[in-house]
Amino acid sequence: MGAGGRIHIADMAKPMAGQKVLLAGWVEDLRELGKVSFVTLRDATGLAQIVVKGGLQASMDGLTRQSVVAVSGTVAETRARDFEVEVSAEQIDVLSRAIHPLPIDPLGRLESGMDNRLNARALDMRNQKTASIFRLRHRVLESLRQGLSKRRFTEITTPKIIGSASEGGANLFSLEYFGKTAYLAQSPQLYKEQMTMGLERVYEISGFYRAENSHTGRHLSEFTSVDIEAAFMDYTDVMDVLEQLVREACVAASECTIEQEATGHKAEVPSDIPRITYSQAVDELGSDCGVSFGDDLLDSHLRLLGEKHPGYYFLTDWPTKLKPFYIRPKDDDAEVSRSFDLQHGYLELSSGGSRLHDPSILRSRLEQQGLDPALFADHLRAFDWGMPPHSGWGMGLDRFMAVLVGVDNVREAVLYPRDPDRLSP
Amino acid sequence: MGAGGRIHIADMAKPMAGQKVLLAGWVEDLRELGKVSFVTLRDATGLAQIVVKGGLQASMDGLTRQSVVAVSGTVAETRARDFEVEVSAEQIDVLSRAIHPLPIDPLGRLESGMDNRLNARALDMRNQKTASIFRLRHRVLESLRQGLSKRRFTEITTPKIIGSASEGGANLFSLEYFGKTAYLAQSPQLYKEQMTMGLERVYEISGFYRAENSHTGRHLSEFTSVDIEAAFMDYTDVMDVLEQLVREACVAASECTIEQEATGHKAEVPSDIPRITYSQAVDELGSDCGVSFGDDLLDSHLRLLGEKHPGYYFLTDWPTKLKPFYIRPKDDDAEVSRSFDLQHGYLELSSGGSRLHDPSILRSRLEQQGLDPALFADHLRAFDWGMPPHSGWGMGLDRFMAVLVGVDNVREAVLYPRDPDRLSP
């Protein structure tokens, strides 16, 4: 069946009363009241009431809920509570029959466990809460890209199959690649840094991979990352960019009223995102926690901080030794780095900073961290060609979406999540 | 160095004469003419002439081409041929020194082989031809996404790590996944089809993987694919969408005048893309080629067709047996399928069609093609829940970009291409 003449339900309106229309969608509900039947038809854009009378009722024999139908009929004004107009059916074609019992209730009236929903994700997408999460994700992606484009960032695609286990090398999936060993990239870090040399400001939104045997609501082995890198920007500049992009995305999401209603969560729009230094956070945690400068903040510490700061906030100026080799220390205090994390409560959403651009300092930092500069030879070469100072960040999109739509488990915001126990469907 | 106060070269203009500015970029050229030196400074947005006089010339001692500098100075009108304004330098800071000899000439005056350029891709990105290809790619991606959004397609992200070697299973990379065998996805085909059940119209632009030992200018083992799938559309409808998107992207690219000039190729904007059936193509090839209905079109045949049709054209209505199991035959002739390829000359850019949505027909097609329906159990289940009729296509973005910018090898349009011989950098 083609799109020829078919209109979306959202495009019907009162002035169309009397017009013939062709609708297509799935049967969300049906009721027979003697000589008249009512079909509630849903498509991706909305819900329509279809009135079926007389001989046409026979064409609904055996019609099950969730079956796919095409309906032609005439638009009419209605007194039904939830509709502006209804369609008086003239023909109903059953295009695809849903066989019951279904594995989950797509209307969400009977609650299903997450595993059941993920195993029947296609049907789960008829649950308007689920569909709305992914429509909001679409809108957020659109907002992020528009924001980056207008700030002169060029979209890039870095390789996901890489030849050396760089960046520490732990937790990488490996594969055989035409007789060689290759790895799946954990981030675009080294490539995006190199690209600042000629393109200046770059971004990538893509899937990356982490072979970590984690079983939490915030770790997946395949995740979507939003990455930027910009020449001639300091870490405070890219923090500004992140703050603005987050705000713009939250505004965009909050304007999607139908989806916000379906998820039952109004996206919080942060005004100014507070910036707290690591040292201030250590002070806030107090001596009870036994944390002092140089200690990493454990999950328990972040949960305490999250209680004090339930919304978005930056944790800045981390000890250099806690950050990756490419993070640039401060000029006046090499123990402190030009770095930040974006937090939402206890949850880390993004991590970034200024990068080292001097190849000799980079080499010594690699050695300090017990990494072999020879493994980074391809990368270090580029720093001899005139590498601009640059800064950037990576943000976990799945976590950001979980915060934005108000769910605890990132799996709610990923179509087909991958974790140690879940490889299909 | 932060962005504070720094402006992009493209934002300088005559009315700014007399104003102080801070620029940053790399030294494309420098000439000393006695008491005055000229630096040609490039950033991602353009080229500026910097005039350096008197004592300041000393700060340029040892300055090499391609080194990164920050320049503060005063804007002045100029009589120099290629510039509207110039900057009279007051301070020059060398931020990063380029060590010569460089592996390639980033100005492209000395031609470098592709391998050398790919090995020094960061520096190659200072070649304005190369940078322009990737800026055009950015613009094309933006145009495609805008076009899809406005046609109510929702962006999705399907898993790239998959649990079964579906879709034939040949040419898949495999990896160990927490003690199980997993594969890298070759396409989002099955997932995107399932998503039409609730989201109706979906698209994905992402990397996919093919473990094929090919050594050509048009095959890579990691490639970017643009995929759409739409419920209630027939193959002619999604062909219309593809035709419009291609046209819109070509228009968007053709409006990037600076980049078009740098690539030396004006993007061809197709008006109506001709539609030729497979049977017509077989007739055109004539009996000399020895091709008759049901034979696949070989590279040599496509090259002959490409000579007759040097631009964009659709090849439609392929024999059912030449197409994947999920392609839907015509109602009146099961030997012919509702399918198409988008060609540019001999090069296949996209392949698509109407899909089967009846699970029993799908099962028998799988068996006909020697595939085990048990391997597709997760997928086939979804077809019992009320799967709408749907159609879609996948387009190789790298090939489309190669056509659009007028290069023969897709590697020119991929940052870090992957093939059997190339796994790094």
Interface residues (C-beta under 8 A of the other chain):
Chain A: M1 G2 A3 G4 R6 H8 A24 W26 D43 A44 T45 T64 Q66 S67 V68 A70 L95 S96 R97 A98 I99 L102 P103 P106 A120 R121 A122 L123 D124 M125 R126 N127 T130 A131 F134 R135 R137 H138 L141 E142 R145 S149 R152 T154 E155 I156 T157 T158 P159 K160 I161 I162 G163 S164 F173 S174 L175 E176 Y177 F178 K180 A182 L184 Y191 Q194 M195 M197 G198 L199 E200 R201 S206 G207 Y209 A211 N213 S221 E222 T224 A230 A231 F232 M233 D234 T236 D237 H357 D358 D378 H379 R381 A382 F383 D384 W385 G386 M387 P388 P389 V414 L415 Y416 R418 P420 D421 L423 S424 P425
Chain B: M1 G2 A3 G4 R6 H8 A24 W26 D43 A44 T45 T64 Q66 S67 V68 A70 L95 S96 R97 A98 I99 L102 P103 P106 A120 R121 A122 L123 D124 M125 R126 N127 T130 A131 F134 R135 R137 H138 L141 E142 R145 S149 R152 T154 E155 I156 T157 T158 P159 K160 I161 I162 G163 S164 F173 S174 L175 E176 Y177 F178 K180 A182 L184 Y191 Q194 M195 M197 G198 L199 E200 R201 S206 G207 Y209 A211 N213 S221 E222 T224 A230 A231 F232 M233 D234 T236 D237 H357 D358 D378 H379 R381 A382 F383 D384 W385 G386 M387 P388 P389 V414 L415 Y416 R418 P420 D421 L423 S424 P425
